[in-house]
Amino acid sequence: MMWIADNWKDYAVLDASGGEKLERWGSYILVRPDPQVIWRTPYDHSGWKRKNGHYHRSAKGGGEWEFFHLPDEWSISYRFKGNAEPHTDLPPGQTAEGASLTFRLKPFSFKHTGLFPEQAVNWEWFSGLIRREVRTGSRPIKILNLFAYTGGATLAAAAAGAAVTHVDASKGMVGWAKENAAASGLGEAPIRWLVDDCVKFVEREIRRGSKYDGIIMDPPSYGRGPKGELWKMEENIWDFIRLSTQLLSGDALFFLINSYTTGLQPAVLSYMMHTAIVKPFGGHAEAEEIGLPVELSGLILPCGAAGRWQRK
């Protein structure tokens, strides 16, 4: 089984071959490297010949973009799957038939555009849990998003009706996330934007006695905090999961961990979540690969893994 982000209209993987993937981002076509694409199939899709941007990886590490009539910045949108129940709880700017998010894109260092489209499958999952609880009207829902990048998960949670604390060590990424919030009609939503080291922030929140109804974390394989704090996924993730569980409320809804680190397979995420969360809190945990459909072949491109815990 794999969790597949198959609800996109403004984004698609058109083809994949020879260590690269051909993607449509709105009206523009990009070619970017992907280490999972170890096969070599014919370049039959016409998009290979009419690309707007191509990231060339260097044999010495890193790489650089080559552009063909690509703007410095553009936007794409994601509309959530329709819901049978009316959306009476959505913030201003959201539609009755389903929330819509808008993301400002721009190619920047090391092949990225500012968005990981495969994460939409997780947005759908936890947004459903939040909406269901918000509709009961029993309590406000507080969500913590750690290593929050440009805010895809933050905006999904806010659009579902939650108050969100967004934490990332990069001031530039937090600023970008705010731009996405404004573009999505969520500029006035209850989102707390913080530039901070995630581990130190969690430690302070524990001392303050803070609690959250959902925790999302998308830790990098390797990184540094705003003051040079070192993070290595394999060395730090287990202790950080256990630390973060201290922030779960008594009736918490979910806990989500994303991993793009080679070696941290779904079974590893599942084992950690069962040990650190299911045993003390109950509920259910599972982990799977996440992926994106490839238009030309009809197959699925793997894009990392995710572990999910939910109380009910």
GUFI-784288 format. One record per atom (N, C-alpha, C): residue in one letter; x, y, z. Coordinates in steps of 0.02 Angstrom, whole numbers, plus 50000, padded with zeros to 5 digits. Each point is the difference from the previous one (the first is absolute). Layout:
// residues N
AXYZ...
//
This chain:
// residues 312
M500424994050000M499585006050000M500445006250000M499775005249966M500345006450000M499485005650004W500165005450036W499555005750002W500165004649942I499525001249957I500125003449936I499655006749998A500375005249982A499735006749992A499735000749930D499384998049989D499714999649933D499445004949988N499975005350041N499455004849994N500225006749970W500625000449974W500255006249971W499695001349932K499865006449986K499815002449933K500555004449971D500345003950042D500515004749977D500704997149998Y500084993850021Y500654996850001Y499944992849974A500524997749965A500024992949979A500714998049985V500164993750016V500614996949974V499814997149932L500295002849948L499834998049932L500364993649978D500644999550021D500414994249981D500604999850046A500374994549999A500604999450041A500474995149967S500645002049992S500494995749967S500705002750013G500484995550002G500705001950003G500195004550057G499724998850059G500185004050059G499655006750004E499495001149957E499655006450000E499254998949995K499625005050024K499284999949992K499785006249962L499504999149958L499715005449960L499355002050034E499955006350021E499435002250040E499665006049968R499335000250009R499625006049981R499805003750063W500225006150006W499825004450056W499565005649972G499354999250001G499575004949969G500104999849925S500215005749971S500115000449928S500724998549979Y500434998450048Y500714999349985Y500244992950012I500494998149960I500284993250004I500725000450024L500154996150052L500684999850028L500274992849996V500664999649992V500364993650005V500455000550061R499924995450046R500405000150062R500284993050014P500584999650031P500284993450017P499604996650054D499994993449997D499674996050052D500394993550008P500314998850058P500424994050008P499614993549997Q499335000250008Q499604993949995Q499944997649928V500105004449952V499884998349930V500634996849971I500094993650014I500604996549977I499894996349934W499395000349973W499854996849937W500125004849942R500074997249941R500085004149939R499484997649949T499495004249990T499474998549952T500025005349945P499704998649944P500015004949945P499695006750020Y500285005449975Y499755006750016Y499445001849951D499444996450008D499465000749952D499555006050013H499985002450062H499565005650014H500275006449968S499575003849969S500215006149964S500285005250047G499834999550064G500245004950049G500765000350007W500334994549986W500735000050005W500315005149951K499655001349945K500275004549949K499745007250008R499535001150044R499735006850010R500015002250073K500514997950034K500085001750071K500145007550008N499805002650059N500135007050017N500585000850049G500194994650031G500565000250047G500304993150009H500654999750007H500354993550008H500555000950052Y499954996150054Y500525000250051Y500524994749984H500625002249987H500544995449983H500424998750062R500034993850021R500404998250058R500734999549980S500445002550043S500724999849987S500304993750030A500504997249966A500354994150026A500375001750064K500135006450011K500375002150061K499535001750057G499354999149990G499515001750050G499645006449982G499365000650022G499625005949982G499804999949927G499935005949972G499815000549930G499755007049985E499685000849942E499745006649982E499414999449953W499595005250000W499415000349957W500175002849931E499674997449950E500005002849933E499275001649983F499865006249980F499315002249990F499855001449927F499364998649982F499755001349933F499315003250006H499975006650001H499375003650004H499614998250063L500335000150056L499694998650065L500005006450042P499435002150027P499995006050042P500384998850065D500195005550033D500354999450064D499564997050053E499355001049994E499534997550050E499324999049968W499634994750020W499324998949977W499634996150054S499374998749990S499604996850052S499614994049973I499884995150044I499544994649985I499544999250060S499434996649989S499514999150053S499854992650011Y499774998550060Y499784993350017Y499325000450032R499514996649972R499334999850030R499884993250032F499795000250062F499884993750037F499404996349971K499994993650010K499454995949977K499355002450032G499464999749962G499355002350026G499794996050060N499585003150041N499764996850061N499255000150001A499704994750023A499274999750000A499695004950049E500365001450054E499745004750050E500185007149981P499575004850015P500155007049983P500595002650040H500405004249969H500585003050033H499805006550034T499684999550057T499775006050035T500555003150042D500584996750004D500525002150046D500625002849965L499995000749935L500605002149964L500145007450009P500645001950001P500185007050006P499785004049939P500005006750005P499835004149942P500464998449940G499715000249941G500404998649940G499974992849977Q499704995650042Q499954993049981Q499304998649973T499944995049957T499374998849965T499594994650034A499355000149987A499554995350032A500124992849977E500204999249936E500074993249974E500674996850016G500445003550034G500644997250019G500535005350003A500434999650050A500525005150008A500494999949942S500275005849983S500495000649946S500615003650026L500594997449984L500635003150021L500385002349939T500345005650005T500415002749946T500725000550022F500464997749958F500714999950017F500395004049949R500435004450025R500445003949957R500644995949989L500184999049938L500564995749983L500575004149970K500614997850013K500585002849967K500574995050005P500354998749946P500574995450003P500565003050042F500254996150047F500575002550039F500484994350013S500455001050045S500584995650009S499814992650004F500444995949972F499954992750001F499324997549977K499805002049942K499444997349960K499305001750027H499935003150058H499345000850030H499605005749970T499344999650009T499545005349977T499625003250057G500064997350060G499635002650057G499384995950018L499924994149970L499424995950014L500164992749987F499754995650043F500054992849990F499294997449987P499814999249936P499304998349984P499754993550030E500454995250011E499784993650027E499705000750070Q500165005550035Q499745000950067Q499255001250001A499705001349942A499275001149998A499614994150027V500284994049993V499644994150026V499975000250077N500505002950032N499975000950072N499555005850020W500005005449959W499555005650015W499284997650001E499814995849952E499324997549997E499834995950063W500484996050021W499894995650058W499875004150064F500485004350018F499915003350065F499475005649996S499895002949941S499475005049994S499324996950015G499904993949977G499384996550015G499904999050075L500534998150036L499954999150072L499855006650035I500325005449977I499885006650031I499295002349987R499774999649937R499335002349983R499474996350040R500104993550006R499514996050037R499955002350073E500575001650030E500005002250070E499735007150006V500185004449952V499765006950002V499245000249996R499724995649960R499275000149991R499634998150063T500324996450046T499674998450063T499935006350044G500435004949988G499965006250038G500204999350073S500314994450019S500134998750070S500625003750026R500475001849954R500615003250023R500385002849941P500425005050012P500455002349947P500554994849989I500244999449939I500514995149983I500665003649987K500524997950036K500665002949994K500484995049968I500355002449948I500464995749962I500705003150002L500504995750008L500705002149998L500334997149937N500295004349958N500344997849940N500745001750007L500424994750005L500715000850011L500394998649936F500555003749990F500374999949937F499515001649944A499655005550007A499385001349962A500105002749930Y500625001749981Y500175001849930Y499555005749976T499714999449940T499605005549972T499264999450016G499824995650047G499345000350030G499454996049970G500134995149957G499464996149972G499564996850053A500304996650048A499614996750053A499685005150046T500355005550012T499725005450042T499355002649970L500015001549935L499415002749968L499444994949996A500174993749988A499484994849999A499654999550067A500385000250055A499704999650066A499595006250016A500255005849981A499645006350013A499355000249960A500034997849937A499405000049958A499474995250027A500224994850036A499524995350030A499705002650064G500265005650025G499705003150060G500435000050062A500634998049995A500444999650059A500405006450009A500215001250062A500515005150015A500674996549996V500485003049964V500624996549984V500605004050024T500494996450029T500655002850015T500494997249950H500295004549960H500454998249944H500715001750021V500444994950002V500695001050023V500494997649948D500475004349981D500534998249954D500625004250017A500594997149990A500625003550018A500195005449949S499694999949941S500185004749947S499515005849997K500265006050010K499585005949996K499715000849930G500394998449949G499765000549932G499424995349986M500034993950026M499464995249989M499365002250036V500085002750060V499415002450037V499685005949963G500415004449972G499735005549961G499634997549938W500274995049967W499694997049941W499334996850020A499984996750057A499384996950024A499465005350013K500205005750026K499525005450011K499715002449934E500425000449948E499765001949934E499494995049974N500144993650010N499524994849979N499345000650038A500045001750064A499395000850040A499585005749972A500325005649985A499645005749973A499694998249933A500374996549957A499754998149934A499424995150006S499964996350055S499484995050010S499405002750038G499995006550013G499455002950037G500034998550074L500604998250025L500094998150070L500465004950037G500075006149972G500445004950031G499805001950070E499354999650016E499755001750066E499824993850042A500174994249975A499854993850037A500434999750064P499794996250050P500374999650063P500634995749994I500515003049968I500644996549991I500545003950036R500384996750041R500575003050035R500634998249962W500355005049973W500594998949958W500635000950042L500424994850004L500595000350042L500634997749963V500535004150004V500664997949976V500384997550061D500124993550003D500294997150060D500284993149985D500454997750043D500234993149998D499454995750028C499794994949963C499414996150019C500104996350066V500594997250011V500114996350062V499965004750060K500335005749995K499995004750056K499305002850012F499635001149946F499315002450008F499584994950037V500054993649980V499614994850033V500184999650075E500645000550015E500214999850070E499695005750040R499995006049971R499695005750034R499254999150008E499674997449949E499284998950004E499834994950055I500414994950008I499894995250054I500055003550067R500505004250009R500075003750064R499415004650012R499715002849946R499435004450007R499354996250013G500014993549990G499394996150009G499545000349940S500255001849942S499585000549940S499794993149975K499424999749969K499754993849972K499725001249930Y500054994949957Y499755000549932Y499584993949984D499505001049956D499554994549981D500264996249939G500515002749968G500314996649944G500705002649991I500474995549983I500695002049988I500214997349931I500295004449961I500264998449934I500755001450001M500404995449976M500715001449995M500284997349934D500405004249967D500304998249936D500755001450004P500354996250042P500705001650014P500464998649941P500515004149991P500484998849946P500474994350018S500334997349950S500514994950013S500585003050039Y500155006249982Y500565003550033Y499845007549998G500155003550054G499875007250000G500295003450060R499945006649999R500235004150057R499465004950018G499945001450065G499535004850026G500255007149989P499605005150020P500185007049988P500645002150035K500214996250052K500625001650035K500534994549991G499924996349945G500504994949984G499874993250031E499424999050031E499854993650032E499994994549947L500354994550014L500074994649952L499444994950007W499734997849943W499484994949997W500214994649951K500004993750023K500104994249957K499424995350013M499634998549947M499374996350007M500094993450036E500464995849978E500084993350030E500205000450073E500375005150019E500245000650068E499505003450047N499585004349973N499595004350043N499254998449999I499754996549949I499284999649992I499654996250056W500294994650025W499674996050051W499915004050064D500525003350023D499955004150061D499515005749989F499995002849939F499565005749988F499274997949998I499864994149972I499314997650002I499764999150072R500424996850040R499804998950071R499925006750036L500435004749986L499945006650030L499355003449980S499854999749935S499415003649974S499344997050026T499994993550015T499384997150024T499785003150066Q500455003250036Q499825003350062Q499555006149988L499955002249937L499575005649983L499314997949977L499874993549994L499344997749978L499485001150055S499435002649982S499465001050048S499694993350019G499605000050051G499694993950024G499544996849950D499715004049955D499574997349948D500265002149931A500654999349991A500335001949936A499714996049942L500025003049941L499724996949941L500504995949961F500615002749990F500474996649955F500725002250011F500454996249972F500725001449999F500244997649931L500355004449964L500244998349933L500755001249995I500374995149974I500715000649988I500134998649926N500365004549967N500224998949931N500744998549999S500204995849952S500714998449993S500194999449927Y500535003649982Y500314999349934Y500714997350007T500154997350058T500674997650015T500084992749979T500484998549958T500144993149980T500164995850061G499684994450007G500124995650057G499445000250051L499635005650003L499425000350045L499394997849962Q499924993549994Q499454997049964Q499365000550040P499424998849967P499375000350037P499994995550062A500304994249996A500004995550058A500375003150060V500525003949986V500365003450054V499565005350031L499665004049959L499555005150026L499444996750041S499734994549975S499464996650035S500234997450068Y500604997250002Y500274997450063Y500085005650051M500285005649978M500105005650046M499335002750026M499515000749955M499365002850021M499624995350046H500024993549986H499684995350046H500325000250069T500665000550001T500354999950064T499915006650039A500075005649965A499995006550034A499315002950010I499514997949958I499345003350004I499444995150016V499964994449964V499444995550011V500014997050070K500594997950022K500044996950066K499765004750056P500235006350004P499765004350054P499335003349987F499805001049936F499405003949985F499434995949971G500134993849979G499484996149967G499945002249927G499434998549970G499895001949931G500324995249951H500135002649940H500234995849945H500555003649961A500534996349982A500545002849960A500144995749939E500185003249946E500194996449939E500485004449961A500374996949955A500485003749959A500024996849930E500085004249950E500034997749931E500445004749959E500194997749942E500305004549951E499465004849975I500215006049981I499555004649966I500245000849929G499545001549953G500195000249931G499565004549958L500215000949937L499645004049951L499904995949937P499405000349970P499894996449937P500405003049943V500244995849956V500375002249940V499524999549941E499875005649967E499485000549949E500134995349941L500604999749974L500134996149940L499944992550011S500284997550055S500024992850013S499424997450040G499685004450039G499474997750044G500264996850064L500665000150010L500314997150059L500085005450054I500274998150057I500075004550057I500735001350014L500195006350006L500685002050018L500055000650076P500424996050034P500075000650073P500355006550019C499765003150054C500245006650021C500105000350076G500344995250029G500105000250072G499494995850036A499955001150065A499554996150042A499685004550053A499464997550029A499665003750053A499754995150052G500025002150063G499714996250055G499435004050030R499444996750012R499405003350027R499754996650063W499855003950050W499644997550059W499365003950008Q499464996650016Q499395003550018Q499664996350057R499665003950041R499704997250060R499404995649982K499605002049951K499384996349984K500054997049930
//
